[in-house]
Amino acid sequence: MAGHDDPDRQLSRLFSIAELAAELGVTTRAIRFYEAKGLLEPQRAGSTRVYTHRDRARLQIILRGKRLGFSLARVQEYLDLYDADPTHRAQLEHLLRGARQRIAELESQRQDLELTIEELREMEELTLEALGRRSGKPRHGESKP
């Protein structure tokens, strides 16, 4: 008799939408949204959605892609390539291109953020100096005579 840890049994296990949502920390509404976008295609057991191990893996990829800032269209392309190419070479090349593009976008955003922080610090310092002059308090770095 196969045990609970039997890999074949784990692969054939079906999940309800509530189980999948709880396990992966998302709402059932989010899962239904990904279904509506064509990213997930659960089976039906009567009127109940049931998800396979494959659906669970696809949802994990979707959630990771979202967390990393990839568009759903980009995630869909990645998932489509997985199904189309048994060697997964095209999928891996797509992933590499996407990762490089996302790194470039984030590097640019980091530069923009650093510049914005620098400007805000200058603004903060000028504002503190202006407030110090108005209230008669010493300016930053100065002592009262």
N, CA, C and O atoms as a DFTB+ gen file, in Angstrom:
580 C
 N C O
     1  1       0.841      -1.189       0.000
     2  2       0.000       0.000       0.000
     3  2       0.879       1.243       0.000
     4  3       1.827       1.334       0.780
     5  1       0.575       2.188      -0.859
     6  2       1.380       3.402      -0.984
     7  2       1.171       4.292       0.232
     8  3       0.052       4.454       0.719
     9  1       2.273       4.866       0.712
    10  2       2.203       5.768       1.859
    11  2       1.801       7.166       1.445
    12  3       1.680       7.474       0.259
    13  1       1.596       8.006       2.445
    14  2       1.182       9.393       2.222
    15  2       2.251      10.175       1.454
    16  3       1.937      11.124       0.736
    17  1       3.530       9.766       1.611
    18  2       4.629      10.480       0.961
    19  2       4.949       9.938      -0.422
    20  3       5.928      10.362      -1.034
    21  1       4.152       9.018      -0.923
    22  2       4.365       8.419      -2.226
    23  2       4.324       9.510      -3.303
    24  3       3.310      10.193      -3.448
    25  1       5.433       9.683      -4.070
    26  2       5.484      10.753      -5.084
    27  2       4.380      10.652      -6.131
    28  3       3.826      11.668      -6.547
    29  1       4.057       9.427      -6.560
    30  2       2.995       9.274      -7.560
    31  2       1.661       9.740      -7.005
    32  3       0.859      10.344      -7.716
    33  1       1.430       9.456      -5.731
    34  2       0.188       9.877      -5.103
    35  2       0.139      11.397      -4.983
    36  3      -0.906      12.011      -5.202
    37  1       1.264      11.994      -4.637
    38  2       1.322      13.454      -4.528
    39  2       1.043      14.105      -5.887
    40  3       0.339      15.113      -5.959
    41  1       1.590      13.533      -6.957
    42  2       1.387      14.102      -8.296
    43  2      -0.051      13.960      -8.766
    44  3      -0.526      14.776      -9.556
    45  1      -0.751      12.938      -8.294
    46  2      -2.125      12.728      -8.742
    47  2      -3.144      13.392      -7.812
    48  3      -4.345      13.352      -8.082
    49  1      -2.680      13.990      -6.737
    50  2      -3.580      14.628      -5.775
    51  2      -4.317      15.798      -6.418
    52  3      -3.753      16.541      -7.221
    53  1      -5.572      15.945      -6.056
    54  2      -6.368      17.072      -6.518
    55  2      -6.567      18.045      -5.358
    56  3      -6.686      17.639      -4.202
    57  1      -6.601      19.329      -5.686
    58  2      -6.769      20.385      -4.694
    59  2      -8.066      21.135      -4.972
    60  3      -8.431      21.346      -6.128
    61  1      -8.754      21.532      -3.922
    62  2      -9.892      22.432      -4.097
    63  2      -9.337      23.852      -4.221
    64  3      -8.173      24.098      -3.905
    65  1     -10.162      24.767      -4.675
    66  2      -9.717      26.152      -4.800
    67  2      -9.353      26.718      -3.425
    68  3      -8.404      27.492      -3.305
    69  1     -10.099      26.337      -2.396
    70  2      -9.814      26.827      -1.042
    71  2      -8.489      26.279      -0.527
    72  3      -7.725      27.004       0.109
    73  1      -8.208      24.998      -0.798
    74  2      -6.931      24.406      -0.372
    75  2      -5.758      25.086      -1.061
    76  3      -4.756      25.418      -0.427
    77  1      -5.896      25.287      -2.358
    78  2      -4.826      25.920      -3.124
    79  2      -4.596      27.352      -2.650
    80  3      -3.453      27.782      -2.497
    81  1      -5.658      28.071      -2.423
    82  2      -5.558      29.452      -1.951
    83  2      -4.870      29.511      -0.595
    84  3      -3.974      30.328      -0.385
    85  1      -5.284      28.653       0.318
    86  2      -4.701      28.646       1.661
    87  2      -3.233      28.252       1.617
    88  3      -2.407      28.869       2.289
    89  1      -2.902      27.240       0.839
    90  2      -1.526      26.758       0.768
    91  2      -0.577      27.804       0.184
    92  3       0.559      27.944       0.637
    93  1      -1.051      28.535      -0.821
    94  2      -0.167      29.483      -1.504
    95  2      -0.361      30.925      -1.058
    96  3       0.297      31.830      -1.572
    97  1      -1.263      31.145      -0.102
    98  2      -1.417      32.477       0.467
    99  2      -2.044      33.497      -0.459
   100  3      -1.665      34.668      -0.452
   101  1      -3.010      33.053      -1.263
   102  2      -3.742      33.961      -2.149
   103  2      -5.235      33.786      -1.898
   104  3      -5.654      32.865      -1.196
   105  1      -6.009      34.654      -2.462
   106  2      -7.455      34.531      -2.311
   107  2      -8.019      33.649      -3.432
   108  3      -7.409      33.486      -4.489
   109  1      -9.181      33.097      -3.168
   110  2      -9.847      32.318      -4.217
   111  2     -10.203      33.243      -5.383
   112  3     -10.224      32.820      -6.539
   113  1     -10.478      34.485      -5.069
   114  2     -10.781      35.457      -6.125
   115  2      -9.588      35.640      -7.065
   116  3      -9.762      35.737      -8.280
   117  1      -8.379      35.687      -6.502
   118  2      -7.174      35.816      -7.326
   119  2      -7.025      34.603      -8.237
   120  3      -6.685      34.748      -9.412
   121  1      -7.272      33.428      -7.713
   122  2      -7.172      32.212      -8.527
   123  2      -8.185      32.250      -9.662
   124  3      -7.857      31.917     -10.800
   125  1      -9.417      32.654      -9.358
   126  2     -10.438      32.753     -10.409
   127  2     -10.044      33.805     -11.453
   128  3     -10.332      33.639     -12.638
   129  1      -9.384      34.891     -11.015
   130  2      -8.894      35.910     -11.941
   131  2      -7.878      35.300     -12.914
   132  3      -7.951      35.539     -14.119
   133  1      -6.933      34.515     -12.391
   134  2      -5.938      33.874     -13.262
   135  2      -6.591      32.878     -14.206
   136  3      -6.130      32.697     -15.333
   137  1      -7.655      32.235     -13.760
   138  2      -8.419      31.350     -14.643
   139  2      -9.052      32.155     -15.774
   140  3      -8.982      31.763     -16.938
   141  1      -9.670      33.281     -15.423
   142  2     -10.342      34.125     -16.425
   143  2      -9.342      34.630     -17.461
   144  3      -9.704      34.841     -18.619
   145  1      -8.090      34.824     -17.057
   146  2      -7.045      35.280     -17.972
   147  2      -6.451      34.132     -18.786
   148  3      -5.595      34.353     -19.643
   149  1      -6.907      32.902     -18.516
   150  2      -6.425      31.744     -19.267
   151  2      -5.111      31.174     -18.760
   152  3      -4.500      30.347     -19.437
   153  1      -4.666      31.594     -17.592
   154  2      -3.407      31.097     -17.043
   155  2      -3.568      29.755     -16.335
   156  3      -2.617      28.981     -16.235
   157  1      -4.758      29.490     -15.854
   158  2      -5.078      28.225     -15.201
   159  2      -6.325      27.641     -15.834
   160  3      -7.241      28.373     -16.209
   161  1      -6.361      26.327     -15.953
   162  2      -7.524      25.656     -16.516
   163  2      -7.860      24.446     -15.658
   164  3      -7.515      23.317     -16.008
   165  1      -8.535      24.680     -14.530
   166  2      -8.845      23.552     -13.642
   167  2      -9.858      22.608     -14.267
   168  3     -10.619      22.965     -15.166
   169  1      -9.832      21.397     -13.754
   170  2     -10.841      20.423     -14.141
   171  2     -12.079      20.684     -13.293
   172  3     -12.048      21.465     -12.342
   173  1     -13.149      20.026     -13.649
   174  2     -14.388      20.151     -12.872
   175  2     -14.794      18.770     -12.364
   176  3     -14.720      17.769     -13.077
   177  1     -15.214      18.760     -11.133
   178  2     -15.843      17.568     -10.560
   179  2     -17.253      18.021     -10.214
   180  3     -17.512      18.497      -9.108
   181  1     -18.152      17.868     -11.165
   182  2     -19.488      18.452     -11.034
   183  2     -19.343      19.954     -11.222
   184  3     -18.837      20.416     -12.244
   185  1     -19.787      20.705     -10.236
   186  2     -19.671      22.161     -10.334
   187  2     -18.454      22.680      -9.562
   188  3     -18.233      23.890      -9.492
   189  1     -17.669      21.773      -8.987
   190  2     -16.508      22.152      -8.182
   191  2     -15.240      22.159      -9.023
   192  3     -14.979      21.228      -9.785
   193  1     -14.459      23.217      -8.874
   194  2     -13.153      23.275      -9.530
   195  2     -12.196      22.367      -8.763
   196  3     -12.168      22.371      -7.533
   197  1     -11.422      21.598      -9.502
   198  2     -10.362      20.802      -8.882
   199  2      -9.071      21.075      -9.634
   200  3      -9.046      21.175     -10.860
   201  1      -8.011      21.190      -8.868
   202  2      -6.710      21.572      -9.413
   203  2      -5.727      20.434      -9.249
   204  3      -5.667      19.788      -8.203
   205  1      -4.959      20.200     -10.298
   206  2      -3.955      19.145     -10.286
   207  2      -2.630      19.703      -9.764
   208  3      -2.489      20.900      -9.518
   209  1      -1.678      18.804      -9.606
   210  2      -0.322      19.197      -9.212
   211  2       0.240      20.186     -10.246
   212  3       0.943      21.132      -9.892
   213  1      -0.076      19.955     -11.514
   214  2       0.370      20.844     -12.597
   215  2      -0.227      22.241     -12.428
   216  3       0.479      23.236     -12.593
   217  1      -1.524      22.325     -12.101
   218  2      -2.175      23.617     -11.868
   219  2      -1.498      24.348     -10.706
   220  3      -1.269      25.556     -10.761
   221  1      -1.186      23.591      -9.658
   222  2      -0.526      24.160      -8.481
   223  2       0.840      24.738      -8.880
   224  3       1.193      25.846      -8.475
   225  1       1.598      23.984      -9.671
   226  2       2.910      24.450     -10.120
   227  2       2.767      25.699     -10.992
   228  3       3.551      26.640     -10.868
   229  1       1.769      25.704     -11.869
   230  2       1.544      26.879     -12.717
   231  2       1.191      28.099     -11.870
   232  3       1.660      29.205     -12.139
   233  1       0.361      27.896     -10.844
   234  2       0.004      29.016      -9.978
   235  2       1.228      29.532      -9.228
   236  3       1.369      30.739      -9.036
   237  1       2.105      28.641      -8.805
   238  2       3.336      29.078      -8.146
   239  2       4.185      29.927      -9.094
   240  3       4.766      30.931      -8.681
   241  1       4.254      29.529     -10.350
   242  2       5.007      30.301     -11.345
   243  2       4.358      31.668     -11.553
   244  3       5.050      32.682     -11.638
   245  1       3.040      31.690     -11.635
   246  2       2.311      32.955     -11.809
   247  2       2.607      33.895     -10.641
   248  3       2.909      35.071     -10.843
   249  1       2.518      33.376      -9.437
   250  2       2.724      34.203      -8.245
   251  2       4.171      34.698      -8.152
   252  3       4.422      35.836      -7.755
   253  1       5.103      33.842      -8.517
   254  2       6.507      34.269      -8.499
   255  2       6.750      35.335      -9.557
   256  3       7.424      36.333      -9.299
   257  1       6.203      35.123     -10.740
   258  2       6.347      36.112     -11.803
   259  2       5.774      37.451     -11.395
   260  3       6.371      38.497     -11.648
   261  1       4.614      37.413     -10.762
   262  2       3.973      38.646     -10.292
   263  2       4.850      39.337      -9.250
   264  3       5.052      40.550      -9.300
   265  1       5.372      38.546      -8.299
   266  2       6.222      39.102      -7.244
   267  2       7.485      39.740      -7.822
   268  3       7.984      40.730      -7.288
   269  1       7.996      39.176      -8.907
   270  2       9.207      39.705      -9.538
   271  2       8.915      40.849     -10.501
   272  3       9.835      41.435     -11.072
   273  1       7.635      41.166     -10.681
   274  2       7.262      42.312     -11.494
   275  2       7.007      42.022     -12.954
   276  3       6.952      42.946     -13.766
   277  1       6.849      40.749     -13.310
   278  2       6.548      40.413     -14.705
   279  2       5.065      40.622     -14.964
   280  3       4.229      40.415     -14.084
   281  1       4.758      41.033     -16.177
   282  2       3.358      41.195     -16.561
   283  2       2.721      39.813     -16.700
   284  3       3.414      38.814     -16.889
   285  1       1.396      39.772     -16.602
   286  2       0.697      38.495     -16.792
   287  2       0.878      37.987     -18.221
   288  3       0.913      36.779     -18.454
   289  1       0.993      38.905     -19.171
   290  2       1.226      38.490     -20.561
   291  2       2.566      37.772     -20.680
   292  3       2.677      36.762     -21.375
   293  1       3.580      38.299     -19.999
   294  2       4.910      37.678     -20.027
   295  2       4.865      36.300     -19.354
   296  3       5.474      35.347     -19.840
   297  1       4.151      36.204     -18.249
   298  2       4.002      34.924     -17.554
   299  2       3.272      33.934     -18.455
   300  3       3.643      32.763     -18.525
   301  1       2.234      34.405     -19.142
   302  2       1.473      33.537     -20.054
   303  2       2.384      33.001     -21.163
   304  3       2.318      31.818     -21.496
   305  1       3.227      33.854     -21.730
   306  2       4.163      33.409     -22.770
   307  2       5.070      32.307     -22.233
   308  3       5.302      31.299     -22.899
   309  1       5.572      32.511     -21.034
   310  2       6.453      31.533     -20.398
   311  2       5.733      30.194     -20.216
   312  3       6.280      29.138     -20.537
   313  1       4.511      30.247     -19.703
   314  2       3.739      29.020     -19.496
   315  2       3.409      28.336     -20.820
   316  3       3.452      27.109     -20.912
   317  1       3.086      29.112     -21.831
   318  2       2.778      28.537     -23.150
   319  2       3.988      27.819     -23.736
   320  3       3.849      26.762     -24.351
   321  1       5.170      28.391     -23.545
   322  2       6.389      27.767     -24.058
   323  2       6.667      26.446     -23.356
   324  3       7.183      25.513     -23.972
   325  1       6.337      26.359     -22.094
   326  2       6.546      25.118     -21.343
   327  2       5.750      23.990     -21.985
   328  3       6.248      22.873     -22.126
   329  1       4.516      24.286     -22.372
   330  2       3.666      23.274     -22.970
   331  2       4.090      22.922     -24.396
   332  3       3.882      21.794     -24.845
   333  1       4.683      23.880     -25.108
   334  2       4.982      23.700     -26.527
   335  2       6.331      23.033     -26.784
   336  3       6.516      22.413     -27.831
   337  1       7.263      23.146     -25.864
   338  2       8.636      22.705     -26.118
   339  2       9.073      21.674     -25.079
   340  3       9.353      22.032     -23.935
   341  1       9.134      20.397     -25.466
   342  2       9.514      19.371     -24.493
   343  2      10.944      19.528     -23.967
   344  3      11.247      19.051     -22.873
   345  1      11.829      20.187     -24.725
   346  2      13.206      20.392     -24.253
   347  2      13.294      21.573     -23.293
   348  3      14.260      21.697     -22.540
   349  1      12.294      22.430     -23.322
   350  2      12.205      23.632     -22.483
   351  2      13.280      24.675     -22.804
   352  3      13.456      25.632     -22.050
   353  1      13.993      24.497     -23.910
   354  2      15.028      25.463     -24.282
   355  2      14.420      26.837     -24.567
   356  3      14.916      27.850     -24.073
   357  1      13.362      26.872     -25.351
   358  2      12.726      28.155     -25.687
   359  2      12.209      28.835     -24.418
   360  3      12.297      30.055     -24.277
   361  1      11.676      28.042     -23.507
   362  2      11.178      28.586     -22.244
   363  2      12.324      29.195     -21.440
   364  3      12.192      30.288     -20.888
   365  1      13.444      28.485     -21.378
   366  2      14.589      28.991     -20.615
   367  2      15.174      30.251     -21.253
   368  3      15.578      31.178     -20.551
   369  1      15.217      30.280     -22.582
   370  2      15.710      31.480     -23.267
   371  2      14.766      32.659     -23.018
   372  3      15.214      33.787     -22.816
   373  1      13.477      32.394     -23.035
   374  2      12.477      33.425     -22.754
   375  2      12.661      33.942     -21.332
   376  3      12.619      35.148     -21.090
   377  1      12.863      33.022     -20.395
   378  2      13.074      33.393     -18.999
   379  2      14.329      34.245     -18.852
   380  3      14.322      35.239     -18.126
   381  1      15.389      33.869     -19.525
   382  2      16.640      34.635     -19.456
   383  2      16.447      36.049     -19.992
   384  3      16.880      37.018     -19.369
   385  1      15.795      36.166     -21.151
   386  2      15.525      37.503     -21.714
   387  2      14.677      38.338     -20.755
   388  3      14.958      39.512     -20.516
   389  1      13.643      37.712     -20.216
   390  2      12.767      38.421     -19.288
   391  2      13.500      38.853     -18.029
   392  3      13.311      39.971     -17.551
   393  1      14.332      37.974     -17.491
   394  2      15.087      38.312     -16.278
   395  2      16.045      39.469     -16.547
   396  3      16.153      40.392     -15.739
   397  1      16.731      39.420     -17.672
   398  2      17.662      40.507     -18.010
   399  2      16.926      41.832     -18.195
   400  3      17.396      42.876     -17.744
   401  1      15.776      41.784     -18.856
   402  2      14.982      42.996     -19.056
   403  2      14.504      43.548     -17.718
   404  3      14.559      44.755     -17.482
   405  1      14.035      42.662     -16.846
   406  2      13.534      43.102     -15.542
   407  2      14.656      43.678     -14.685
   408  3      14.451      44.662     -13.974
   409  1      15.841      43.069     -14.747
   410  2      17.004      43.606     -14.022
   411  2      17.317      45.014     -14.510
   412  3      17.567      45.909     -13.702
   413  1      17.305      45.219     -15.827
   414  2      17.577      46.550     -16.381
   415  2      16.530      47.559     -15.906
   416  3      16.863      48.689     -15.548
   417  1      15.263      47.143     -15.906
   418  2      14.195      48.040     -15.433
   419  2      14.396      48.409     -13.959
   420  3      14.254      49.572     -13.580
   421  1      14.724      47.422     -13.143
   422  2      14.908      47.666     -11.714
   423  2      16.147      48.523     -11.444
   424  3      16.133      49.371     -10.552
   425  1      17.214      48.304     -12.210
   426  2      18.414      49.132     -12.067
   427  2      18.083      50.591     -12.376
   428  3      18.535      51.499     -11.678
   429  1      17.302      50.802     -13.414
   430  2      16.890      52.162     -13.781
   431  2      16.028      52.774     -12.679
   432  3      16.206      53.937     -12.316
   433  1      15.104      51.992     -12.156
   434  2      14.251      52.477     -11.066
   435  2      15.085      52.806      -9.832
   436  3      14.816      53.788      -9.140
   437  1      16.109      51.974      -9.553
   438  2      16.965      52.231      -8.395
   439  2      17.697      53.561      -8.566
   440  3      17.801      54.338      -7.616
   441  1      18.201      53.825      -9.760
   442  2      18.870      55.104     -10.017
   443  2      17.906      56.270      -9.823
   444  3      18.256      57.283      -9.216
   445  1      16.690      56.117     -10.343
   446  2      15.678      57.160     -10.172
   447  2      15.357      57.374      -8.692
   448  3      15.223      58.511      -8.240
   449  1      15.236      56.289      -7.950
   450  2      14.949      56.387      -6.518
   451  2      16.089      57.069      -5.756
   452  3      15.843      57.900      -4.882
   453  1      17.306      56.726      -6.079
   454  2      18.452      57.341      -5.409
   455  2      18.491      58.840      -5.668
   456  3      18.777      59.619      -4.759
   457  1      18.206      59.246      -6.891
   458  2      18.173      60.669      -7.231
   459  2      17.039      61.360      -6.482
   460  3      17.223      62.453      -5.947
   461  1      15.888      60.740      -6.443
   462  2      14.740      61.325      -5.738
   463  2      15.030      61.468      -4.249
   464  3      14.706      62.497      -3.656
   465  1      15.626      60.465      -3.644
   466  2      15.970      60.532      -2.225
   467  2      16.970      61.651      -1.971
   468  3      16.843      62.390      -0.995
   469  1      17.947      61.774      -2.832
   470  2      18.942      62.842      -2.692
   471  2      18.269      64.218      -2.766
   472  3      18.562      65.096      -1.954
   473  1      17.379      64.401      -3.724
   474  2      16.674      65.682      -3.858
   475  2      15.792      65.958      -2.640
   476  3      15.723      67.094      -2.171
   477  1      15.121      64.933      -2.128
   478  2      14.270      65.112      -0.953
   479  2      15.099      65.453       0.285
   480  3      14.662      66.241       1.124
   481  1      16.279      64.871       0.402
   482  2      17.150      65.214       1.542
   483  2      17.605      66.663       1.464
   484  3      17.667      67.360       2.477
   485  1      17.925      67.114       0.247
   486  2      18.286      68.526       0.066
   487  2      17.111      69.426       0.439
   488  3      17.286      70.442       1.112
   489  1      15.923      69.048       0.001
   490  2      14.726      69.816       0.314
   491  2      14.494      69.840       1.824
   492  3      14.147      70.878       2.388
   493  1      14.684      68.707       2.464
   494  2      14.521      68.619       3.914
   495  2      15.491      69.563       4.621
   496  3      15.101      70.286       5.537
   497  1      16.748      69.555       4.197
   498  2      17.766      70.409       4.815
   499  2      17.440      71.889       4.620
   500  3      17.538      72.677       5.560
   501  1      17.056      72.262       3.408
   502  2      16.703      73.662       3.143
   503  2      15.480      74.087       3.956
   504  3      15.409      75.213       4.448
   505  1      14.531      73.180       4.089
   506  2      13.326      73.485       4.865
   507  2      13.664      73.648       6.338
   508  3      13.159      74.561       6.991
   509  1      14.504      72.782       6.864
   510  2      14.926      72.913       8.260
   511  2      15.669      74.226       8.496
   512  3      15.478      74.883       9.519
   513  1      16.510      74.597       7.547
   514  2      17.231      75.864       7.674
   515  2      16.256      77.036       7.660
   516  3      16.383      77.965       8.458
   517  1      15.294      76.991       6.761
   518  2      14.307      78.075       6.681
   519  2      13.479      78.147       7.956
   520  3      13.201      79.241       8.447
   521  1      13.087      77.013       8.493
   522  2      12.328      77.003       9.740
   523  2      13.172      77.524      10.898
   524  3      12.655      78.213      11.777
   525  1      14.440      77.208      10.910
   526  2      15.334      77.679      11.964
   527  2      15.487      79.174      11.952
   528  3      15.550      79.787      13.017
   529  1      15.548      79.781      10.798
   530  2      15.674      81.241      10.684
   531  2      14.411      81.925      11.159
   532  3      14.478      82.971      11.806
   533  1      13.275      81.357      10.852
   534  2      12.001      81.976      11.226
   535  2      11.747      81.911      12.728
   536  3      11.199      82.846      13.312
   537  1      12.147      80.804      13.348
   538  2      11.827      80.648      14.768
   539  2      12.927      81.196      15.668
   540  3      12.782      81.201      16.890
   541  1      14.016      81.653      15.079
   542  2      15.110      82.171      15.876
   543  2      15.982      81.067      16.441
   544  3      16.927      81.336      17.182
   545  1      15.671      79.826      16.094
   546  2      16.483      78.714      16.554
   547  2      17.722      78.632      15.681
   548  3      17.712      79.064      14.528
   549  1      18.780      78.080      16.234
   550  2      19.990      77.950      15.419
   551  2      19.761      76.989      14.259
   552  3      19.007      76.023      14.373
   553  1      20.421      77.270      13.147
   554  2      20.336      76.392      11.994
   555  2      21.128      75.125      12.273
   556  3      21.977      75.074      13.163
   557  1      20.829      74.133      11.503
   558  2      21.509      72.851      11.639
   559  2      23.014      73.081      11.599
   560  3      23.532      73.693      10.665
   561  1      23.712      72.586      12.617
   562  2      25.160      72.723      12.646
   563  2      25.643      74.036      13.248
   564  3      26.852      74.250      13.338
   565  1      24.752      74.911      13.659
   566  2      25.144      76.192      14.250
   567  2      24.728      76.227      15.711
   568  3      23.817      75.510      16.126
   569  1      25.400      77.062      16.482
   570  2      24.973      77.273      17.851
   571  2      24.511      78.712      17.993
   572  3      24.930      79.589      17.237
   573  1      23.647      78.945      18.967
   574  2      23.116      80.281      19.211
   575  2      24.196      81.154      19.824
   576  3      24.937      80.686      20.689
   577  1      24.313      82.445      19.392
   578  2      25.339      83.322      19.976
   579  2      25.060      83.663      21.414
   580  3      25.833      84.390      22.038
